[in-house]
Structure formats: structure tokens, C-alpha cells
Amino acid sequence: MDNMLEMYLYETNTLMEQLDELLIEAEKNATFTTNDVNEIFRIMHTIKGSSAMMEFSTLMEIAHHIEDLFFYIRENGMDALDESHKNDLFNLMFQSTDALRIEVEKIENDEPLSTNIDHIIANINSFLEKISSSGDKAPADTSKDEAADSDMPIADGEAIARINQELAGCPESSMPYFIRIHFEEGSGMENLRAFMVITALREIDLAFEHYPNDVETNSDTSEAIVEKGFFIAVSSAEDLERALQAVKLQNSIHSYEVIENASAKPANKAQTAPAHPASAESGSASQAAPTASASENAGQPASSAASAPAATSAHNGAPVKQSLISVNLSKLDSLVALVGEIVITESMVTSSPDLQNLKLDNFTKSARQLRKLTDDLQDIAMSLRMVPLSGTFQKMNRIVRDMKKKLNKDVRLTLVGENTEVDKTVVDSIGDPIMHIVRNSMDHGVEATAEERIAAGKNPQAEIVLSAAHTGSEVIISISDDGQGMNPDKILAKAERNGILTKPASDYSKKEILSLLLLPGFSTNEEVTEFSGRGVGMDVVKKNVEAVGGTISITSETGKGSCTTLKIPLTMAITDGMEVSVGKSLFTIPIANIRQSFKPQKEEVILDANGNEIIKCLDAFYPIIRIHELYNIETEVTNIEDGILIWVETADKSYCLFVDELLGEQQVVVKPLSPFLGNFNIKHSGIGGCTILGDGNISLILDISNLYAATQQY
């Protein structure tokens, strides 16, 4: 049951995300297209069936009533609804999908489902009654209609019984052709997957029978489908071709085959397709239909006579489609950890002290090939965890849509670079921060009325831009608005009243003032609303972003808008680093942060007004940080000319590190520091983690973004 529940939740959440995107897009167009109506009907049909099988009656009831509603709309068209009805329909659908999502979250949290959903059902039924009262057709019950559409003379119990018969390897039917479908081994919920095939065939208005015929309500049929297969029976070669085209588009199908029905009545066969000789050995389920003789096909169109065997041979076997599989994230975590250990072991083998000063050409060649394979393995393992940001970005459409209604603000959300891919764990961690920032922009960034925007010379419709882009080893996500911006004087005054300033107010730069918004409990909002004020909870946003190795910064211009920028690493598991030594200590600097390394001359180093060392690089001056002084490490290399300067940069910081020597580039596996070290403020001292080198030594990984801030504390 755990595996089935996991698959149910995965597929239901996927369908809910598709539904949300569809509703947002349809609301922008102010109507549902025919495809939209059919898609919503299909989604609700699937959720109803799978929920019934899992015995989640609350979800089944809601989905069933929405399905009834869209069955009526599908039959009568959107033209039957006036503008007010359409607006009510959108609101009703958003309310209903919210109710479904709440119930799904309860299942995920192992909480009991709601016992009273009468108000939701009443709203749906009331709307259906309202739109149908002015129409010609009464509200339809889809369950009865489906039974009529299916045109199946065989009762539920008889269908299962006949599956067990080995008559021609198929159930009894008067139709001349069978398609037997086998689903992928271990896919689970075979009866639900069979029902999705049925739904696809009904959508193309195909007359057919299926066996077992109670797959929607009887989960026991899964065993019969696994053992015998799922059968579709059609009455003609033309219908066979159409059915095969629909089957090819379905997921989780391992293979299918076409079988001619040996027990079909001659009258039917003469009318629809070439006959099968009575003496032919047609009892085997794997046997394809042979070519009929000319005399047997007399009086029948030649195209019909030729199409059946052609279709059989062409479509026998697995359909040509992309195969997808969902994998538990913990398994991917284990795979990445294993690849990390392989990287360390490979480094230990190639850097073994036993091989020093030995000329081993064959070993060197093999080691080079091993490194290449290890790199390829790492790339593949990392790519498995990469997912696009589109899922997270699309959810913001719903946030903006709901807040537009409640705040009565005209705002559009523009998405840029939503297909940018990052690590799955990173995506899960930044969803809430992005949502919080978007809500802040809507509530306090955008002006309260269109008149205020017009008076300021702006477009009456405000815009929030959510963008993502790759830059080397990190992703830059920015949330910007063209609203009223933030007033630095107001922020500074509030901070001074709260007593959180650490130096005189006049010494704060604009950037430092805006960074005060990220402190716990800070807010410039004077009134409490149902939406978080700008700054409320921003410390939690910062904490979540930093937890995945990212940074957050805020820029704003009064009257023109604000922009919050998140810089997130693509992945945190394995990285390329430059090994350096300071005294007897070893450090790793991420290659992505290094711009240049060089031997400085004494005369190139000058002192700034505060007596700190700076050096000129490409027509700009950068501060020098001596690692041995920062961490109190004993070393003989203290003269600037005897060591190496490494020019590094991250986000808006750029400076030079003074180290003893470079040891070379190496691929390193990032190991987190022990939790108890957090009591010593290690992370804010410029140490981001550690790694094990090939010779077994431990190297500390420098956190370039926090290292410069650490120097300002001493």
C-alpha cells in the first residue's frame, strides 16, 4: 500500500499542477476552450477513479461533482454560459481545486480527511443547476452516460470470469479484433491505468468493449490485468487503427498486440473485416491475423481487406514513445553520495604516495580514462536530480491571481527563464521564500490604486517580474516590481527605534540599510494585514536560502520599485576546487569563485585610509585578506612577494586572498560540518564545509561570500 499511496500522491499532485496552470491560462483568456473542458474532465475523471480505488471518498466526491459539471459543459459548450457564469465558474474551480489540494495535503501528513464537504458539493450543484435551468438539457449523470457509451453487454462478474477462459486467449466477444495491452512491470494501479486508456478511447468517440469492464470500481482487476492483460475489442479495421493510435500515446504501456477474434460471428466478420479461416490455429494469443483468401473477401472493399493484417504487423510490440519513470529522491541522494565516494576513492588511488616518482605510463593512461568515466558518472547522477523551476514559478501565478482579487489591484506576473534547471532539493527549499517575496511585492510594493500609479507617470497595470538564469555554477533568481519602492530613511528610523543599529545611523550606506530588512522581526509596515508586511519573516527567507548555500540581496529605488535577488548554487554535492596551503593547513576554494591568481609585487600593494592592504587589478582596487592572519595560522610565508594572491568574487563582493602556495585543481566532495560546530559560528567565519583529499587529509572549503564579512568582525 505504501508504494501505491506514493504513486497516487505523485500522480494526483502532477494532475493538480496541470489543472492550476490550465485554470490560470483560461482565466487570462476569459473562457475555456474545448480542449480545456476535455482536459479538466479527464483530470477529474482520473482523480475520481484513483481516489475511489484508494478509498479516499472525500476526494472522490469532489472530483465526481466537478466531473458532472464539466460533462454538462462539454455537451452544451461554453456558449451556454454568459459572462457572469464564466466568472463564477473560474472562482468555483479555484475553490474546488483548493479543497482537493487541502485533502491531498492531509493524506501526505497522515491526517484524517474532512468529513463535511457539503458546502463544496452544494456550491458545485448550485452552479450546475443555475446554468442548466436556462438550457435545454438537464444535468447529466456521467456515470450512467459512461455506462451507455461503453455499450458493454457483459456484466462485471462475467467479464472477470471470461478473462479466465482461454478461448482464443481472449474474452468472448462478437467483435472481430482484440488489442491486448500489457502495462510496465511493477507500475502498480493497473486497473486505473486501464481506465485511462478507456477514457482516451472515449474521447475519440470510438465504439469498443473492454475486459475487465469494472476496472474503475474494482481494484481486484489489477491482478487479472497483470496476468492476462487488458483487452480492447473493436468492430472494424478502421476502428482498430484509430484505437492503436490512441494506445500509442498512453504512458506505462510495455507492449500491445492485435489478435483476430476466432469466436466472432461470421455475419459480423463479413461486414467489417477479412474472415479468419475456421481451420486456422487461432487459439494462441500471440498469433497475428493471417491474410484472408480472395474468395473470403469477395464483395468487400480491398482497402478494408488489406488494412487489418497490415495494422497487426505494423503495431505489434512496444509503442514508440518516450519512457519515463519516477524515482524516490532518497535513492538519488544515495546515488549521489556513492558517486562522491567514488570520486574520493579515485583521487586516493591516483594520488597514492606509493606511486610517487614512478614512471607508469599504462597506469597513467588508465587513470586518465577512469577520471573521464568518473566525470561522466557524476554529470549523469547530477542531471537526474535537476528539475526545471517552472513548477515553482507557475505556482506564483495562483498567488498573484488570488491577491489581485482580495487587494483589488491590477497586476500582471511575467515569468522569464522558467525552464532553468536546479537541484531538486534546492527547488523544494526556495519555493516558500519566492512565494513570500512575491506576496510582499503584491501587498506593499505595488501602489494601492491605479490612480497613484497614473499620478506617478506609470502604467496603470503594475508588473512583477520573476526571472531565473544560469551564471556558471549558480542560478540567479530575481523578483522585481515597478511599485513604490522602499524608503531608506523610514527603514533606518524604524531600526533606530528598535535599537538594532550597530553603528551611528549616518554611517550606514543604502545597501546596508536595505539589508536591515533581513533581520528577525523587522518590518516597515505600520498595519497588520492578512499578508506579511515587507520585512516580516524575511529573516526566515534568508535562512532558507542560506541553508542551500545561496545568498539574498535587496535593491530598491523610491518611486520606481524594488528587486530581491537570490543566488543559488546548482548543486551542493560535488564541486571543482583549487587546493591551497597556508602553513600546515589545507583549504579549498571553489573554482567558480576564482577570477585570477598571480604573484604580487611589494610595490603594487598600497594602504587605504583605514590602513588596510589593497591591490590594483584591471583598473580597480581590491582589498587583500591574509588567511594566516584571519585564522591565526603559523606560517613562514608572511612577505607579500613570497606567497600567491587569488582574486575571488561572489555576488557583489570581490577581493584577493593571500595564501602560501597553490597545490592544484581537484574535484572535491562537499561534506557538511558537524552540527555541534554551529555553536562556534563556523559558517559565519568563512568556512562552508570540508572535503577529504586523495591522501586522506581533510581540507576546509572556504565560503567566499561569508569570508569577507568575517574579516569585518575582527
Secondary structure as GFF3:
##gff-version 3
##sequence-region A 1 714
A	DSSP	alpha_helix	2	29	.	.	.	ID=ss1
A	DSSP	alpha_helix	34	53	.	.	.	ID=ss2
A	DSSP	alpha_helix	57	76	.	.	.	ID=ss3
A	DSSP	three_ten_helix	78	80	.	.	.	ID=ss4
A	DSSP	alpha_helix	83	108	.	.	.	ID=ss5
A	DSSP	alpha_helix	118	133	.	.	.	ID=ss6
A	DSSP	alpha_helix	142	150	.	.	.	ID=ss7
A	DSSP	alpha_helix	156	163	.	.	.	ID=ss8
A	DSSP	three_ten_helix	167	169	.	.	.	ID=ss9
A	DSSP	beta_strand	177	183	.	.	.	ID=ss10
A	DSSP	alpha_helix	190	203	.	.	.	ID=ss11
A	DSSP	beta_strand	209	211	.	.	.	ID=ss12
A	DSSP	alpha_helix	221	228	.	.	.	ID=ss13
A	DSSP	beta_strand	230	234	.	.	.	ID=ss14
A	DSSP	alpha_helix	237	248	.	.	.	ID=ss15
A	DSSP	beta_strand	253	260	.	.	.	ID=ss16
A	DSSP	alpha_helix	266	272	.	.	.	ID=ss17
A	DSSP	alpha_helix	302	315	.	.	.	ID=ss18
A	DSSP	alpha_helix	329	350	.	.	.	ID=ss19
A	DSSP	three_ten_helix	353	355	.	.	.	ID=ss20
A	DSSP	alpha_helix	361	385	.	.	.	ID=ss21
A	DSSP	beta_strand	386	388	.	.	.	ID=ss22
A	DSSP	alpha_helix	390	407	.	.	.	ID=ss23
A	DSSP	beta_strand	411	416	.	.	.	ID=ss24
A	DSSP	beta_strand	421	423	.	.	.	ID=ss25
A	DSSP	alpha_helix	424	440	.	.	.	ID=ss26
A	DSSP	pi_helix	441	445	.	.	.	ID=ss27
A	DSSP	alpha_helix	450	455	.	.	.	ID=ss28
A	DSSP	beta_strand	462	471	.	.	.	ID=ss29
A	DSSP	beta_strand	474	481	.	.	.	ID=ss30
A	DSSP	alpha_helix	488	498	.	.	.	ID=ss31
A	DSSP	three_ten_helix	505	507	.	.	.	ID=ss32
A	DSSP	alpha_helix	510	515	.	.	.	ID=ss33
A	DSSP	three_ten_helix	516	518	.	.	.	ID=ss34
A	DSSP	alpha_helix	538	547	.	.	.	ID=ss35
A	DSSP	beta_strand	551	557	.	.	.	ID=ss36
A	DSSP	beta_strand	561	569	.	.	.	ID=ss37
A	DSSP	beta_strand	574	582	.	.	.	ID=ss38
A	DSSP	beta_strand	585	590	.	.	.	ID=ss39
A	DSSP	three_ten_helix	591	593	.	.	.	ID=ss40
A	DSSP	beta_strand	594	598	.	.	.	ID=ss41
A	DSSP	three_ten_helix	602	604	.	.	.	ID=ss42
A	DSSP	beta_strand	605	607	.	.	.	ID=ss43
A	DSSP	beta_strand	613	617	.	.	.	ID=ss44
A	DSSP	beta_strand	620	626	.	.	.	ID=ss45
A	DSSP	alpha_helix	627	630	.	.	.	ID=ss46
A	DSSP	beta_strand	644	650	.	.	.	ID=ss47
A	DSSP	beta_strand	653	659	.	.	.	ID=ss48
A	DSSP	beta_strand	661	669	.	.	.	ID=ss49
A	DSSP	three_ten_helix	675	680	.	.	.	ID=ss50
A	DSSP	three_ten_helix	683	685	.	.	.	ID=ss51
A	DSSP	beta_strand	687	692	.	.	.	ID=ss52
A	DSSP	beta_strand	698	702	.	.	.	ID=ss53
A	DSSP	alpha_helix	704	711	.	.	.	ID=ss54
###
